[in-house]
Amino acid sequence: MSYYISEQNHNFIFTFNGYLDDKTCIQLQTQILTALKRAKNIIFDLLNVDYISSMFIHICNLAINNVKAENFNIINPSLNVLKIINTAGIRCS
């Protein structure tokens, strides 16, 4: 798993690659929570993500609670990842 974070004017884009399993998400959580303190808008780009765990859904919910749902988005999920996101009730473009 690899990731890249870009920021411009408190707008964060997190670009992830690979599997977002529990172990990976626990490692990412601290960095994501730090960014959430300054974020106005958050986008999670999942173009190259093949799997997400319930821990990633938890991180999404933390982001939504921090910036409000209208300022959070997930883009480019695969069909399988999109099914999980939709089941969790998270909005996705």
N, C-alpha and C positions, 0 to 999 in steps of 0.2 A: 504494500500500500504506500502510496505517496500522495502528497497534497501540496497545494500552493495557496497562499492567502494574498489577495490584493486589496488595497484600501485606497479610497479617494473620497475625501470630504465625509468621513464617517460612514461610507458605504462599503461594505465588505463583501467580497466574492471569495468563497472557499471552493476551490477546484480539487476534487478528490479523484483518485485512480485506484482500482483494485477492489479488495474486499473491505467493507466496513463492519467487521465482526466486533464482538464485545471487547476483546483485548485491544484492538486498534482504537476503538472509540474511547476507551478509558485513557489511552495515551494522548489522544487528541483533546479530550474534554477540558483540560486545564488551559490550553491555548485558545480554544474556542470561547470558554467562559471569560477569559481576559479580554478578548476582542469584543464580546457582547457588552462589556461595560462602557465602551465608547461608540458602539454601533447605532446608527439610525436605521439603516436598511441592511438586510442580510440575504445573500443568495448562496445556495448550495448547488454547485454544478456537479452533476453526477454522470456526465457523459461516459466516462470510462469505469463506472462502478457496476460490478456484477452481482453484488450481494450487500444487503444492509441487515443489521441485527436490531433487536429491540432497544439496545443501548443507543443506536443512532436515532431511533424514533424519540427516545428520551431527550437527546441533545437537540433535536428539532423542536420539541415542546419547550425546552428551556429558552431557545432562541425566540420562539413565538411569544412566550410570556415576557421576554425582555424588550422586544421591539414592536410588539403588537402584530397580529396576524397579517394585516395589510402591508406590512413592511418586511415580510419574510416570504421567500419563494424558493422552490426547488426547480431547477431546470435540467433538461436532458436526461431524465431517468430512462433506463431500459424498461421494457414491458413488464418484466418480473419485478423489478424494483418499484415501478409505478403501482402495481397491484398491492404491494405491502404498504406503500405510502397512502394510497386511497383507503385501504382497510383501517389504517390508523386515523383517518379523518383529516389528513393534512393536505392543504391546497398545493397544487403543483401546476406549473405551466407546461 
